[in-house]
């Protein structure tokens, strides 16, 4: 075996090991990360209270003062 093929084999195996570790850590991070909520975020125009409601609701009533509000658009 030539020295070039030994170096190439060493570099390829090192890159494969780093790639495997990166894929494993990414899968582990996704598994333990909280899932995003489908709720909409509302802010009351009258009292400024911030609250959430279901995703299928277009207008929601404020829990503090009862005013109907539109969802916040980001």
Secondary structure, 3 states (H helix, E strand, C coil): CCHHHHHHHHHHHHHHHHHHHHHHHHHHHHHHCCCCCCCEEEECCCCCCEEEECCCCCEEECCCCCCEEEECCC
